[in-house]
Amino acid sequence: MEFVTLNVTVIIPALNEAESIGHVVAEMPWNLIAECIVVDNGSTDGTAEIARAAGARVVKSARGYGAACLAGSNAALQDSEILVYMDGDGSDVIAGLPELLAPIDRGEADFVIGSRLRGVREPGSMLASQVFAGRFVGLLLRVFLGVKYTDMGPFRAIRRLSLEELQMSELTYGWNLEMQIKAAKRGLRIVEIPVDYRKRIGGESKVSGNFRASMKAAVRILEVLIRVSAGKSS
């Protein structure tokens, strides 16, 4: 698949992903992207060094998933027109990047989100609670905002100018949901496509790795859903 523009920056927030980040960066389709930025979110296990050795540009950020995404966005090359986000644990399948970029490249979309729930999921890659959360939040957004989402997956692409219009401010795991809500309220052209999803290569999930982390993330996402849908600032 050929594209009109190759001005794409891939941004990967990473916190203690030493077991996986080298594999993730090594899989990058360098012929389709201008750069890969790994945002070291306070790692203590050598994540940054491994990512750099694999070919990524490494920047640092304060703790928080959203803070890392924002730092990567701000650090992207000035001529990068499309920003792509994905996780650093090896679960997102970068081979699906051409399909993610295509609607934007054709001028049909400003924001494309990959839905794990519509794609092929490796058994054990998502907890039942994650599947439920994606469907439940999607239902609420359809009722209140009239937009159809089935997931809050991390693998997504957005025009840089569109992202700047959204004035993102969420610094936690609510970043993905904030982007989806603001994109809908702003009237961006949104396309959701199925993407494949795998089990993480190694390490422990910062969201679903334990009960406490899962509950903390769930509470924050619910708070973001209520606040951003109501149009309140953080």
N, CA, C and O of each residue as an XYZ file, in Angstrom:
936
protein
N       0.844     -1.197      0.000
C       0.000      0.000      0.000
C       0.880      1.249      0.000
O       1.771      1.371      0.840
N       0.641      2.189     -0.941
C       1.413      3.406     -1.014
C       0.587      4.572     -0.490
O      -0.641      4.576     -0.584
N       1.284      5.564      0.065
C       0.602      6.702      0.651
C       1.082      7.995      0.022
O       2.216      8.106     -0.445
N       0.185      8.970      0.023
C       0.527     10.279     -0.504
C       1.582     10.929      0.378
O       2.494     11.589     -0.120
N       1.458     10.746      1.672
C       2.409     11.333      2.616
C       2.980     10.266      3.527
O       2.281      9.336      3.929
N       4.255     10.408      3.849
C       4.895      9.503      4.783
C       5.326     10.251      6.043
O       6.155      9.755      6.807
N       4.767     11.444      6.262
C       5.136     12.255      7.417
C       4.384     11.764      8.648
O       3.448     12.402      9.129
N       4.825     10.610      9.139
C       4.148      9.933     10.255
C       5.130      9.740     11.401
O       6.255      9.283     11.199
N       4.694     10.091     12.605
C       5.468      9.816     13.807
C       4.705      8.806     14.653
O       3.529      9.012     14.956
N       5.361      7.724     15.033
C       4.777      6.734     15.936
C       5.252      7.059     17.351
O       6.450      7.210     17.590
N       4.316      7.163     18.278
C       4.606      7.531     19.661
C       4.243      6.369     20.578
O       3.121      5.864     20.550
N       5.211      5.953     21.391
C       5.020      4.792     22.263
C       5.324      5.165     23.708
O       6.496      5.268     24.072
N       4.305      5.372     24.545
C       4.556      5.589     25.976
C       5.060      4.276     26.584
O       4.535      3.208     26.271
N       6.060      4.351     27.439
C       6.614      3.109     27.992
C       7.086      3.308     29.429
O       7.883      4.198     29.723
N       6.582      2.470     30.299
C       6.997      2.462     31.704
C       7.419      1.042     32.064
O       6.583      0.145     32.176
N       8.708      0.849     32.240
C       9.263     -0.460     32.597
C       8.810     -1.562     31.632
O       8.200     -2.555     32.028
N       9.130     -1.350     30.362
C       8.797     -2.326     29.312
C      10.070     -2.898     28.684
O      10.117     -3.121     27.475
N      11.097     -3.135     29.499
C      12.376     -3.628     28.983
C      12.239     -4.965     28.260
O      12.981     -5.232     27.314
N      11.309     -5.802     28.686
C      11.150     -7.122     28.079
C      10.549     -7.063     26.679
O      10.696     -8.002     25.896
N       9.881     -5.974     26.369
C       9.146     -5.923     25.105
C       9.548     -4.798     24.163
O       9.411     -4.947     22.949
N      10.039     -3.680     24.682
C      10.186     -2.479     23.861
C      11.141     -2.685     22.691
O      10.921     -2.124     21.618
N      12.184     -3.467     22.872
C      13.108     -3.724     21.764
C      12.425     -4.414     20.603
O      12.672     -4.082     19.444
N      11.560     -5.383     20.912
C      10.812     -6.096     19.873
C       9.836     -5.157     19.166
O       9.688     -5.202     17.945
N       9.176     -4.309     19.949
C       8.183     -3.397     19.387
C       8.834     -2.429     18.404
O       8.335     -2.234     17.296
N       9.942     -1.829     18.810
C      10.629     -0.869     17.940
C      11.193     -1.571     16.706
O      11.134     -1.030     15.602
N      11.734     -2.767     16.887
C      12.329     -3.504     15.764
C      11.297     -3.847     14.697
O      11.659     -4.037     13.537
N      10.017     -3.931     15.063
C       8.957     -4.271     14.112
C       8.464     -3.070     13.308
O       7.637     -3.229     12.411
N       8.959     -1.876     13.616
C       8.471     -0.681     12.929
C       8.638     -0.774     11.413
O       9.699     -1.174     10.934
N       7.603     -0.407     10.653
C       7.721     -0.353      9.182
C       8.361      0.981      8.793
O       7.663      1.942      8.471
N       9.667      1.029      8.826
C      10.384      2.289      8.652
C      10.118      2.936      7.305
O      10.307      4.143      7.157
N       9.688      2.171      6.332
C       9.379      2.751      5.026
C       8.092      3.566      5.041
O       7.825      4.318      4.103
N       7.304      3.427      6.083
C       6.034      4.142      6.166
C       6.059      5.300      7.149
O       5.138      6.116      7.148
N       7.081      5.397      7.984
C       7.088      6.403      9.036
C       8.354      7.245      8.984
O       9.383      6.819      8.460
N       8.257      8.449      9.538
C       9.416      9.338      9.605
C      10.258      9.046     10.836
O      11.479      9.202     10.813
N       9.604      8.623     11.907
C      10.324      8.372     13.153
C       9.450      7.580     14.115
O       8.228      7.519     13.983
N      10.123      6.977     15.085
C       9.448      6.302     16.194
C       9.980      6.913     17.482
O      11.182      6.882     17.744
N       9.084      7.466     18.278
C       9.456      8.064     19.558
C       8.979      7.160     20.686
O       7.792      6.844     20.777
N       9.898      6.748     21.539
C       9.532      6.046     22.766
C       9.636      7.049     23.911
O      10.684      7.655     24.129
N       8.545      7.210     24.630
C       8.515      8.157     25.740
C       8.740      7.393     27.039
O       7.875      6.640     27.486
N       9.894      7.591     27.632
C      10.232      6.937     28.892
C       9.475      7.629     30.009
O       9.727      8.793     30.322
N       8.559      6.909     30.597
C       7.620      7.453     31.575
C       8.093      7.212     33.013
O       7.282      7.026     33.921
N       9.415      7.219     33.204
C       9.953      7.004     34.543
C      10.446      5.594     34.774
O      10.432      5.118     35.909
N      10.882      4.909     33.723
C      11.305      3.513     33.833
C      12.581      3.375     34.668
O      13.421      4.273     34.713
N      12.692      2.223     35.325
C      13.869      1.921     36.139
C      14.545      0.628     35.689
O      15.417      0.106     36.384
N      14.140      0.111     34.524
C      14.628     -1.199     34.088
C      15.420     -1.169     32.780
O      15.648     -2.216     32.173
N      15.836      0.003     32.348
C      16.607      0.083     31.112
C      15.774      0.198     29.856
O      16.298      0.031     28.755
N      14.493      0.477     29.991
C      13.619      0.616     28.825
C      14.168      1.614     27.811
O      14.204      1.326     26.615
N      14.594      2.781     28.280
C      15.066      3.836     27.383
C      16.279      3.381     26.577
O      16.340      3.605     25.368
N      17.239      2.746     27.234
C      18.453      2.312     26.547
C      18.151      1.257     25.488
O      18.712      1.289     24.393
N      17.273      0.336     25.815
C      16.910     -0.716     24.857
C      16.180     -0.122     23.658
O      16.444     -0.503     22.517
N      15.261      0.815     23.914
C      14.516      1.448     22.832
C      15.447      2.220     21.909
O      15.307      2.166     20.687
N      16.382      2.928     22.489
C      17.336      3.712     21.697
C      18.210      2.795     20.839
O      18.469      3.089     19.672
N      18.650      1.710     21.411
C      19.490      0.761     20.675
C      18.736      0.121     19.515
O      19.336     -0.249     18.505
N      17.409     -0.007     19.665
C      16.590     -0.627     18.622
C      16.256      0.339     17.492
O      15.742     -0.075     16.454
N      16.547      1.636     17.689
C      16.331      2.603     16.621
C      15.334      3.702     16.914
O      15.052      4.522     16.040
N      14.796      3.741     18.115
C      13.822      4.774     18.458
C      14.514      6.033     18.953
O      15.645      5.987     19.435
N      13.828      7.147     18.831
C      14.250      8.372     19.509
C      13.565      8.376     20.863
O      12.352      8.175     20.939
N      14.300      8.595     21.909
C      13.759      8.506     23.256
C      13.644      9.898     23.881
O      14.596     10.678     23.879
N      12.455     10.187     24.418
C      12.253     11.399     25.201
C      11.700     10.982     26.551
O      11.179      9.877     26.703
N      11.813     11.848     27.510
C      11.345     11.534     28.862
C      10.142     12.401     29.206
O       9.969     13.495     28.668
N       9.320     11.894     30.105
C       8.164     12.669     30.543
C       7.887     12.388     32.009
O       8.438     11.457     32.598
N       7.022     13.211     32.585
C       6.552     12.963     33.945
C       5.685     11.715     33.936
O       5.228     11.279     32.879
N       5.456     11.134     35.121
C       4.632      9.937     35.222
C       3.213     10.221     34.751
O       2.689     11.322     34.923
N       2.612      9.215     34.159
C       1.244      9.329     33.677
C       1.170      9.012     32.204
O       1.934      9.560     31.409
N       0.241      8.119     31.823
C       0.109      7.697     30.429
C      -0.171      8.882     29.512
O       0.451      9.021     28.459
N      -1.107      9.731     29.919
C      -1.430     10.903     29.115
C      -0.272     11.875     29.030
O      -0.040     12.494     27.991
N       0.454     12.006     30.129
C       1.620     12.892     30.133
C       2.645     12.416     29.119
O       3.266     13.224     28.429
N       2.821     11.098     29.027
C       3.768     10.534     28.059
C       3.285     10.758     26.625
O       4.076     11.117     25.753
N       2.001     10.550     26.382
C       1.451     10.769     25.038
C       1.616     12.227     24.623
O       1.963     12.519     23.478
N       1.365     13.135     25.556
C       1.488     14.564     25.264
C       2.938     14.941     24.992
O       3.223     15.711     24.075
N       3.852     14.397     25.788
C       5.271     14.687     25.590
C       5.740     14.187     24.227
O       6.491     14.875     23.535
N       5.301     13.002     23.845
C       5.666     12.476     22.534
C       5.093     13.310     21.409
O       5.756     13.530     20.395
N       3.868     13.773     21.579
C       3.222     14.607     20.559
C       3.992     15.905     20.365
O       4.219     16.344     19.237
N       4.390     16.512     21.476
C       5.116     17.781     21.401
C       6.521     17.611     20.824
O       7.078     18.546     20.249
N       7.087     16.418     20.980
C       8.450     16.168     20.511
C       8.521     15.730     19.055
O       9.609     15.671     18.483
N       7.383     15.423     18.449
C       7.374     14.922     17.069
C       7.989     15.929     16.104
O       7.934     17.139     16.327
N       8.571     15.413     15.038
C       9.149     16.275     14.011
C       8.121     17.305     13.536
O       6.930     17.008     13.440
N       8.587     18.497     13.246
C       7.673     19.578     12.870
C       6.864     19.256     11.623
O       5.724     19.702     11.494
N       7.440     18.483     10.701
C       6.702     18.189      9.466
C       5.894     16.905      9.539
O       5.356     16.463      8.524
N       5.796     16.289     10.722
C       4.944     15.103     10.876
C       3.486     15.532     10.887
O       3.050     16.278     11.764
N       2.744     15.054      9.907
C       1.340     15.443      9.759
C       0.394     14.488     10.464
O      -0.733     14.858     10.794
N       0.844     13.260     10.697
C       0.014     12.242     11.332
C       0.756     11.683     12.537
O       1.933     11.335     12.445
N       0.066     11.599     13.660
C       0.629     11.018     14.872
C      -0.071      9.694     15.145
O      -1.300      9.612     15.146
N       0.722      8.672     15.374
C       0.204      7.333     15.666
C       0.616      6.962     17.088
O       1.762      7.172     17.484
N      -0.322      6.411     17.847
C      -0.042      6.001     19.223
C      -0.228      4.488     19.351
O      -1.140      3.911     18.759
N       0.636      3.869     20.118
C       0.507      2.444     20.392
C       1.221      2.137     21.700
O       2.047      2.926     22.159
N       0.908      1.004     22.299
C       1.540      0.606     23.552
C       2.888     -0.057     23.302
O       3.171     -0.524     22.198
N       3.715     -0.090     24.345
C       5.051     -0.632     24.219
C       5.209     -2.040     24.736
O       6.333     -2.511     24.912
N       4.095     -2.731     24.987
C       4.176     -4.071     25.566
C       4.115     -5.191     24.533
O       4.153     -6.370     24.885
N       4.020     -4.820     23.258
C       3.974     -5.815     22.198
C       2.592     -6.309     21.844
O       2.456     -7.178     20.983
N       1.560     -5.782     22.481
C       0.200     -6.269     22.232
C      -0.409     -5.701     20.949
O      -1.187     -6.380     20.279
N      -0.062     -4.471     20.609
C      -0.565     -3.881     19.367
C       0.235     -4.433     18.185
O       1.454     -4.583     18.268
N      -0.448     -4.727     17.103
C       0.193     -5.333     15.934
C       0.467     -4.253     14.897
O      -0.444     -3.818     14.193
N       1.710     -3.825     14.804
C       2.069     -2.705     13.934
C       1.886     -3.046     12.459
O       1.863     -2.144     11.621
N       1.758     -4.314     12.129
C       1.506     -4.695     10.734
C       0.197     -4.100     10.223
O      -0.015     -4.004      9.015
N      -0.684     -3.701     11.150
C      -1.951     -3.094     10.757
C      -1.857     -1.599     10.502
O      -2.876     -0.950     10.268
N      -0.647     -1.038     10.544
C      -0.499      0.412     10.368
C      -1.024      0.918      9.023
O      -1.683      1.957      9.001
N      -0.766      0.238      7.901
C      -1.300      0.745      6.628
C      -2.814      0.932      6.639
O      -3.324      1.920      6.110
N      -3.527     -0.009      7.238
C      -4.991      0.106      7.308
C      -5.404      1.252      8.228
O      -6.432      1.891      8.007
N      -4.594      1.511      9.266
C      -4.901      2.597     10.197
C      -4.709      3.953      9.528
O      -5.475      4.884      9.773
N      -3.694      4.061      8.691
C      -3.373      5.327      8.040
C      -4.241      5.611      6.814
O      -4.461      6.770      6.462
N      -4.727      4.563      6.173
C      -5.390      4.721      4.875
C      -6.541      5.728      4.861
O      -6.586      6.561      3.956
N      -7.480      5.695      5.826
C      -8.592      6.658      5.757
C      -8.128      8.115      5.856
O      -8.728      8.997      5.243
N      -7.071      8.368      6.617
C      -6.538      9.729      6.716
C      -5.844     10.101      5.418
O      -6.025     11.206      4.907
N      -5.056      9.191      4.888
C      -4.319      9.441      3.652
C      -5.260      9.712      2.482
O      -4.946     10.506      1.597
N      -6.421      9.045      2.483
C      -7.395      9.247      1.401
C      -8.226     10.513      1.588
O      -9.032     10.867      0.728
N      -8.026     11.190      2.715
C      -8.793     12.399      2.980
C     -10.187     12.132      3.494
O     -11.058     12.998      3.418
N     -10.406     10.929      4.023
C     -11.737     10.537      4.492
C     -11.899     10.671      5.996
O     -13.022     10.624      6.500
N     -10.799     10.836      6.726
C     -10.876     10.861      8.190
C      -9.805     11.772      8.767
O      -8.764     12.011      8.157
N     -10.096     12.273      9.966
C      -9.120     13.040     10.740
C      -8.556     12.201     11.874
O      -7.447     12.443     12.351
N      -9.334     11.211     12.299
C      -8.992     10.412     13.473
C      -9.424      8.973     13.217
O     -10.588      8.718     12.906
N      -8.497      8.039     13.348
C      -8.800      6.625     13.137
C      -8.405      5.858     14.395
O      -7.270      5.953     14.862
N      -9.337      5.112     14.927
C      -9.061      4.323     16.123
C      -9.171      2.837     15.795
O     -10.101      2.401     15.116
N      -8.211      2.077     16.288
C      -8.242      0.641     16.087
C      -9.049     -0.044     17.174
O      -8.775      0.132     18.361
N     -10.039     -0.820     16.775
C     -10.877     -1.535     17.729
C     -10.397     -2.971     17.900
O     -10.435     -3.770     16.964
N      -9.949     -3.282     19.105
C      -9.539     -4.648     19.409
C     -10.741     -5.575     19.461
O     -10.626     -6.763     19.161
N     -11.889     -5.040     19.840
C     -13.092     -5.857     19.996
C     -13.648     -6.293     18.645
O     -14.340     -7.308     18.564
N     -13.362     -5.556     17.603
C     -13.821     -5.921     16.263
C     -12.784     -6.728     15.491
O     -13.087     -7.314     14.452
N     -11.551     -6.753     16.013
C     -10.482     -7.469     15.335
C     -10.287     -8.871     15.882
O     -11.145     -9.403     16.587
N      -9.151     -9.461     15.549
C      -8.810    -10.805     16.014
C      -7.944    -10.680     17.258
O      -6.846    -10.125     17.209
N      -8.447    -11.203     18.376
C      -7.725    -11.111     19.638
C      -7.132    -12.464     20.009
O      -7.820    -13.484     19.967
N      -5.867    -12.470     20.369
C      -5.246    -13.679     20.876
C      -5.900    -14.044     22.210
O      -6.087    -13.168     23.054
N      -6.248    -15.302     22.417
C      -6.856    -15.703     23.689
C      -6.008    -15.249     24.879
O      -4.799    -15.476     24.916
N      -6.657    -14.608     25.844
C      -5.972    -14.136     27.027
C      -5.376    -12.748     26.906
O      -4.778    -12.249     27.859
N      -5.527    -12.111     25.741
C      -4.934    -10.783     25.546
C      -5.734     -9.677     26.216
O      -5.181     -8.628     26.546
N      -7.033     -9.897     26.422
C      -7.868     -8.915     27.093
C      -8.700     -9.594     28.173
O      -9.223    -10.690     27.970
N      -8.817     -8.937     29.319
C      -9.661     -9.448     30.381
C     -11.123     -9.191     30.040
O     -11.440     -8.292     29.262
N     -11.999     -9.980     30.621
C     -13.433     -9.777     30.403
C     -13.854     -8.375     30.835
O     -14.739     -7.774     30.225
N     -13.220     -7.855     31.884
C     -13.545     -6.516     32.379
C     -13.175     -5.448     31.350
O     -13.868     -4.439     31.228
N     -12.082     -5.666     30.607
C     -11.684     -4.716     29.577
C     -12.661     -4.723     28.409
O     -12.999     -3.673     27.864
N     -13.106     -5.906     28.034
C     -14.086     -6.029     26.952
C     -15.388     -5.339     27.352
O     -15.975     -4.598     26.563
N     -15.832     -5.588     28.577
C     -17.063     -4.972     29.065
C     -16.938     -3.459     29.094
O     -17.855     -2.752     28.676
N     -15.796     -2.951     29.591
C     -15.601     -1.510     29.702
C     -15.665     -0.847     28.334
O     -16.276      0.210     28.180
N     -15.029     -1.471     27.333
C     -15.053     -0.900     25.997
C     -16.460     -0.812     25.438
O     -16.846      0.200     24.854
N     -17.218     -1.871     25.620
C     -18.583     -1.894     25.098
C     -19.505     -0.949     25.877
O     -20.361     -0.285     25.293
N     -19.322     -0.898     27.196
C     -20.180     -0.059     28.028
C     -19.938      1.419     27.746
O     -20.883      2.188     27.571
N     -18.665      1.812     27.703
C     -18.347      3.212     27.407
C     -18.809      3.557     25.996
O     -19.323      4.650     25.758
N     -18.627      2.626     25.058
C     -19.088      2.857     23.698
C     -20.584      3.107     23.633
O     -21.043      3.971     22.885
N     -21.344      2.354     24.413
C     -22.788      2.531     24.467
C     -23.159      3.907     25.007
O     -24.039      4.577     24.466
N     -22.482      4.325     26.081
C     -22.772      5.631     26.673
C     -22.466      6.760     25.691
O     -23.230      7.720     25.581
N     -21.347      6.640     24.981
C     -20.973      7.692     24.038
C     -21.931      7.737     22.848
O     -22.196      8.804     22.293
N     -22.440      6.586     22.468
C     -23.412      6.562     21.371
C     -24.714      7.244     21.790
O     -25.332      7.962     21.003
N     -25.121      7.010     23.039
C     -26.365      7.598     23.531
C     -26.242      9.102     23.710
O     -27.136      9.850     23.313
N     -25.145      9.548     24.302
C     -25.021     10.953     24.671
C     -24.341     11.824     23.614
O     -24.591     13.028     23.558
N     -23.485     11.232     22.774
C     -22.783     12.037     21.788
C     -23.103     11.640     20.355
O     -22.732     12.344     19.416
N     -23.791     10.512     20.183
C     -24.174     10.085     18.848
C     -23.038      9.552     18.011
O     -23.139      9.524     16.785
N     -21.945      9.123     18.648
C     -20.807      8.574     17.923
C     -20.654      7.102     18.283
O     -20.867      6.717     19.432
N     -20.288      6.283     17.310
C     -20.198      4.845     17.536
C     -18.748      4.426     17.752
O     -17.948      4.414     16.816
N     -18.419      4.084     18.991
C     -17.133      3.499     19.342
C     -17.387      2.126     19.955
O     -18.403      1.914     20.617
N     -16.472      1.206     19.737
C     -16.589     -0.095     20.401
C     -15.422     -0.363     21.343
O     -15.406     -1.378     22.038
N     -14.439      0.549     21.368
C     -13.234      0.269     22.150
C     -12.548      1.580     22.513
O     -12.833      2.627     21.932
N     -11.642      1.507     23.483
C     -10.777      2.621     23.851
C      -9.330      2.222     23.616
O      -8.436      2.632     24.357
N      -9.103      1.420     22.584
C      -7.789      0.849     22.320
C      -6.705      1.889     22.092
O      -6.988      2.994     21.629
N      -5.463      1.539     22.416
C      -4.347      2.490     22.298
C      -3.846      2.720     20.883
O      -3.230      3.753     20.618
N      -4.092      1.781     19.955
C      -3.574      1.878     18.597
C      -4.472      2.800     17.799
O      -5.599      2.434     17.467
N      -3.986      3.998     17.487
C      -4.810      5.025     16.862
C      -3.942      6.010     16.092
O      -2.745      6.130     16.351
N      -4.547      6.709     15.152
C      -3.846      7.711     14.355
C      -4.713      8.953     14.247
O      -5.937      8.863     14.152
N      -4.067     10.113     14.263
C      -4.810     11.366     14.188
C      -3.975     12.413     13.462
O      -2.751     12.448     13.592
N      -4.653     13.264     12.699
C      -3.949     14.379     12.088
C      -3.393     15.275     13.195
O      -4.067     15.539     14.191
N      -2.193     15.725     13.015
C      -1.572     16.554     14.054
C      -2.371     17.829     14.308
O      -2.564     18.222     15.459
N      -2.832     18.468     13.251
C      -3.618     19.683     13.409
C      -4.911     19.410     14.164
O      -5.371     20.246     14.941
N      -5.495     18.239     13.935
C      -6.730     17.872     14.636
C      -6.452     17.675     16.119
O      -7.239     18.103     16.962
N      -5.331     17.025     16.441
C      -4.982     16.829     17.844
C      -4.806     18.168     18.541
O      -5.260     18.341     19.672
N      -4.160     19.107     17.887
C      -3.950     20.416     18.492
C      -5.276     21.113     18.767
O      -5.400     21.840     19.753
N      -6.267     20.897     17.907
C      -7.589     21.489     18.113
C      -8.260     20.949     19.375
O      -9.057     21.640     20.009
N      -7.929     19.711     19.730
C      -8.595     19.070     20.873
C      -8.116     19.611     22.213
O      -8.807     19.461     23.221
N      -6.948     20.234     22.238
C      -6.396     20.789     23.480
C      -6.427     19.744     24.601
O      -7.054     19.940     25.642
N      -5.743     18.648     24.359
C      -5.712     17.543     25.306
C      -5.077     17.958     26.631
O      -4.080     18.681     26.655
N      -5.664     17.495     27.727
C      -5.158     17.877     29.046
C      -5.085     16.717     30.028
O      -4.489     16.854     31.096
N      -5.681     15.575     29.687
C      -5.717     14.433     30.604
C      -4.347     13.762     30.648
O      -3.827     13.359     29.608
N      -3.762     13.637     31.826
C      -2.403     13.123     31.974
C      -2.349     11.678     32.451
O      -1.264     11.150     32.695
N      -3.493     11.036     32.588
C      -3.529      9.665     33.088
C      -4.042      8.721     31.998
O      -4.007      9.050     30.812
N      -4.521      7.537     32.419
C      -5.051      6.561     31.468
C      -6.350      7.020     30.824
O      -6.884      6.333     29.954
N      -6.862      8.165     31.236
C      -8.052      8.703     30.597
C      -7.767      9.429     29.299
O      -8.694      9.909     28.647
N      -6.493      9.519     28.907
C      -6.105     10.220     27.678
C      -6.854      9.696     26.457
O      -7.393     10.487     25.683
N      -6.897      8.389     26.274
C      -7.549      7.809     25.094
C      -9.016      8.197     25.020
O      -9.515      8.579     23.962
N      -9.703      8.096     26.151
C     -11.125      8.420     26.180
C     -11.349      9.921     25.968
O     -12.282     10.317     25.270
N     -10.501     10.745     26.563
C     -10.621     12.191     26.351
C     -10.510     12.517     24.863
O     -11.268     13.334     24.340
N      -9.558     11.871     24.187
C      -9.384     12.110     22.759
C     -10.644     11.730     21.986
O     -11.079     12.464     21.098
N     -11.223     10.587     22.326
C     -12.407     10.128     21.602
C     -13.613     11.032     21.831
O     -14.365     11.317     20.898
N     -13.797     11.477     23.061
C     -14.933     12.357     23.364
C     -14.755     13.708     22.687
O     -15.676     14.213     22.045
N     -13.574     14.288     22.830
C     -13.332     15.609     22.250
C     -13.385     15.561     20.727
O     -13.842     16.512     20.093
N     -12.924     14.470     20.143
C     -12.984     14.331     18.688
C     -14.433     14.350     18.215
O     -14.759     14.984     17.211
N     -15.301     13.649     18.945
C     -16.719     13.615     18.590
C     -17.366     14.990     18.768
O     -18.121     15.441     17.906
N     -17.069     15.647     19.879
C     -17.676     16.947     20.151
C     -17.162     18.017     19.192
O     -17.861     18.982     18.887
N     -15.927     17.830     18.723
C     -15.341     18.798     17.805
C     -15.814     18.587     16.371
O     -15.612     19.444     15.510
N     -16.439     17.448     16.121
C     -16.932     17.156     14.791
C     -15.878     16.621     13.844
O     -16.003     16.758     12.627
N     -14.829     16.006     14.402
C     -13.819     15.413     13.532
C     -14.417     14.244     12.758
O     -15.370     13.611     13.213
N     -13.863     13.968     11.611
C     -14.268     12.795     10.841
C     -13.581     11.581     11.468
O     -12.359     11.445     11.415
N     -14.383     10.711     12.056
C     -13.858      9.592     12.837
C     -14.158      8.281     12.132
O     -15.276      8.050     11.672
N     -13.149      7.429     12.052
C     -13.314      6.094     11.488
C     -12.758      5.093     12.494
O     -11.673      5.292     13.041
N     -13.499      4.027     12.734
C     -13.021      2.946     13.594
C     -12.819      1.710     12.725
O     -13.707      1.329     11.962
N     -11.648      1.084     12.843
C     -11.360     -0.105     12.055
C     -10.971     -1.252     12.991
O     -10.460     -1.004     14.083
N     -11.203     -2.490     12.583
C     -10.763     -3.634     13.404
C      -9.248     -3.782     13.338
O      -8.647     -3.633     12.273
N      -8.637     -4.073     14.476
C      -7.198     -4.348     14.507
C      -6.953     -5.617     15.324
O      -7.722     -5.955     16.224
N      -5.878     -6.300     14.991
C      -5.513     -7.506     15.734
C      -4.833     -7.119     17.048
O      -4.292     -6.022     17.188
N      -4.876     -8.042     17.999
C      -4.341     -7.750     19.332
C      -3.755     -9.016     19.929
O      -4.348    -10.091     19.840
N      -2.565     -8.876     20.548
C      -1.854    -10.020     21.107
C      -1.665     -9.862     22.613
O      -1.883     -8.788     23.175
N      -1.257    -10.947     23.248
C      -0.853    -10.863     24.648
C       0.450    -10.095     24.735
O       1.269    -10.144     23.817
N       0.645     -9.389     25.832
C       1.880     -8.634     26.009
C       3.072     -9.587     26.017
O       2.950    -10.731     26.455
N       4.202     -9.129     25.542
C       5.393     -9.964     25.433
C       5.947    -10.326     26.804
O       6.375    -11.459     27.024
N       5.940     -9.364     27.729
C       6.458     -9.625     29.066
C       6.066     -8.513     30.005
O       5.426     -7.544     29.598
N       6.451     -8.647     31.276
C       6.125     -7.635     32.266
C       4.674     -7.679     32.689
O       3.936     -8.599     32.337
N       4.275     -6.678     33.443
C       2.917     -6.625     33.982
C       2.207     -5.373     33.528
O       2.796     -4.293     33.504
N       0.939     -5.510     33.165
C       0.139     -4.369     32.743
C      -0.002     -3.376     33.882
O      -0.216     -3.757     35.032
N       0.122     -2.080     33.544
C      -0.028     -1.034     34.555
C      -1.496     -0.770     34.854
O      -1.830     -0.122     35.846
N      -2.383     -1.283     33.975
C      -3.817     -1.065     34.165
C      -4.512     -2.314     34.698
O      -5.266     -2.239     35.668
N      -4.263     -3.458     34.069
C      -4.978     -4.683     34.434
C      -4.096     -5.711     35.123
O      -4.495     -6.864     35.288
N      -2.893     -5.297     35.528
C      -1.969     -6.249     36.132
C      -2.380     -6.723     37.503
O      -2.017     -7.824     37.916
N      -3.138     -5.899     38.220
C      -3.633     -6.296     39.532
C      -4.939     -5.568     39.810
O      -5.298     -4.626     39.103
N      -5.643     -6.010     40.841
C      -6.975     -5.483     41.134
C      -6.927     -3.994     41.459
O      -7.766     -3.224     40.992
N      -5.952     -3.596     42.252
C      -5.867     -2.195     42.655
C      -5.655     -1.281     41.453
O      -6.300     -0.240     41.331
N      -4.742     -1.684     40.567
C      -4.478     -0.892     39.369
C      -5.709     -0.821     38.475
O      -6.015      0.232     37.916
N      -6.414     -1.936     38.341
C      -7.609     -1.974     37.508
C      -8.687     -1.040     38.036
O      -9.314     -0.316     37.264
N      -8.905     -1.052     39.342
C      -9.927     -0.208     39.951
C      -9.557      1.266     39.836
O     -10.413      2.110     39.572
N      -8.277      1.568     40.037
C      -7.830      2.950     39.942
C      -8.040      3.494     38.536
O      -8.497      4.623     38.359
N      -7.701      2.677     37.531
C      -7.879      3.094     36.142
C      -9.354      3.240     35.801
O      -9.738      4.168     35.089
N     -10.192      2.323     36.308
C     -11.623      2.367     36.020
C     -12.263      3.634     36.589
O     -13.082      4.277     35.933
N     -11.880      3.975     37.804
C     -12.419      5.183     38.440
C     -12.013      6.426     37.656
O     -12.822      7.329     37.441
N     -10.748      6.461     37.232
C     -10.265      7.632     36.492
C     -10.968      7.749     35.148
O     -11.344      8.848     34.741
N     -11.149      6.634     34.458
C     -11.814      6.662     33.155
C     -13.259      7.129     33.296
O     -13.750      7.895     32.467
N     -13.942      6.668     34.348
C     -15.317      7.093     34.584
C     -15.371      8.596     34.860
O     -16.263      9.296     34.381
N     -14.411      9.073     35.633
C     -14.356     10.504     35.940
C     -14.148     11.319     34.673
O     -14.783     12.356     34.482
N     -13.255     10.845     33.808
C     -12.989     11.539     32.544
C     -14.238     11.525     31.668
O     -14.568     12.531     31.039
N     -14.926     10.401     31.624
C     -16.141     10.276     30.826
C     -17.165     11.334     31.240
O     -17.757     12.000     30.391
N     -17.365     11.479     32.525
C     -18.359     12.435     33.030
C     -17.900     13.880     32.797
O     -18.661     14.720     32.316
N     -16.650     14.142     33.147
C     -16.138     15.523     33.069
C     -16.031     16.044     31.641
O     -16.503     17.141     31.341
N     -15.410     15.259     30.761
C     -15.189     15.726     29.402
C     -16.500     15.763     28.608
O     -16.706     16.648     27.777
N     -17.373     14.803     28.869
C     -18.669     14.810     28.159
C     -19.479     16.034     28.539
O     -20.243     16.564     27.732
N     -19.302     16.484     29.797
C     -20.024     17.660     30.270
C     -19.340     18.951     29.850
O     -19.863     20.042     30.075
N     -18.166     18.819     29.237
C     -17.476     19.999     28.737
C     -16.690     20.743     29.770
O     -16.375     21.917     29.576
N     -16.355     20.082     30.893
C     -15.595     20.730     31.959
C     -14.114     20.508     31.742
O     -13.718     19.489     31.176
N     -13.290     21.441     32.180
C     -11.844     21.313     32.066
C     -11.305     20.517     33.232
O     -11.955     20.391     34.269
N     -10.081     19.966     33.050
C      -9.496     19.155     34.116
C      -8.906     20.019     35.207
O      -8.370     19.497     36.185
